[in-house]
Each structure stands twice: as C-alpha cells, then as structure tokens.
Amino acid sequence: MDEVEEGYTWCAPELDNDLSCRNALAEVWPLLPSRVRVIREPELDGIDVRYRRATIPWPDHSEQGARWWTRRVPRRLYVESAEQRDPDWPLG
C-alpha cells in the first residue's frame, strides 16, 4: 500500500502480482470464522479506503463486482523514459 501511495514504479503485470495477496484474502475471507471477520473487517476496510484514494479507475473497465481492486491503477506512476510500457498500461 505504501508503494502505491508514494508512486508506483512497476508495470501492469507487477501490479497484478502485487495484488495477488488481496485476491487470496478475498478467497479465504468467507471461510474465516465470523468473529475473526468482525475483528479484522475495520482493518481491511481501512486498507481498501487507502487503496481507493491512491488509485483511479482503469479506463474502460467497470469497477462493479468482485475484485474491484484489479480494475484500478495507481494515481502516481513513475516510468523511466527508456522503459517500455506494457501495451495494456493506461497512458497519461
């Protein structure tokens, strides 16, 4: 989360890899005992709020439904001038 807030320096496939932890959490969340979810939900909600603030919706991708976080991109992107962008990575 800190890296996304400060300015993401990696490419789209790396972001997808970095989000694998959030994807895994989404899969196991319903399997956790309700008391654990109740205790941990405020923390997860807080991290999700930070992520929404540090990102913008991916152009032409709906944010509705499950795994909304995979359809957002960091607000701050730093790319070396000599570095090639992934063709799916939004410009601007």
N, C-alpha and C positions, 0 to 999 in steps of 0.2 A: 504494500500500500504506500509506503513512504516513497518508493521509487516512482510510482505513478504520479504521486502528488508533486514531487520535485521536478519531474521531467523525464519522460520515458525515452531511453536511448536505444532500444532494441527494435526489431522488426515484428511484423504481424505474427509470424509463426512462433516467435519467442513469447509474445504476449499470450498467445493461445496456450503455450506450455506453462507460463506463469499462472494462468487461471485454472490449471488442472486441479489445484488444491481446492478451489471454490467449487468446481464441478464435483469433486469427490465428496465434499461436505454436503452438497445438495442431494447426493445419492443416499448418504447414510443418515441424514437428518431425520427423515420419517421413521427410521429404525431405532433411534435413540429413545430411551425412556422419557416419558413426558416431563418428569421432574428435571431431567438434565436439560431438555429443550427450554423449559421455563427459566431455568437459571442462566443459560447461555444465550438465549434469544436477544436480550438487550445488547450484548457484546457484538453479536453477529449483525444486528440491525445498525449499530454504530459504524461498523466497518463498511457495510453496504452504503450507508449515507456518505461516508468519506469517498468511496469509490465513485458514486454518482457525481459528487462535486468535482472530482479530479478528472472526470471523463465527459465525453459528449456522445450523443447517439451516432452510431455508424451510419453514414449516409445511405439512404435507400434500404435500410434494414429495420424491420419492426422490432420494437423493444418488448412487445407484448409476449406473455407466456413464460415458460420455464427458461432458465439460464439467460435472463435478460443481460447479465454482465458480459456475455460473449458478443453482444451486439452494441458494444460501446468501445470507444477508443480514447486513449489518454488525451487530455486537453493540451498538454505540453509534449511535443515530440521534438527530440533533438536528433538530427541525422547529419553525419559527416558529409561534406559536399561531394566527396569521392565515392560515397557509399551508394549502392543501388537500392532503390526501394522495391519491396515486394509489389507486384502489379495490383494486388488487392488492397494495399495500404492506401487510405484516403490521402489526397493531396490537400495542401492549404492549411 
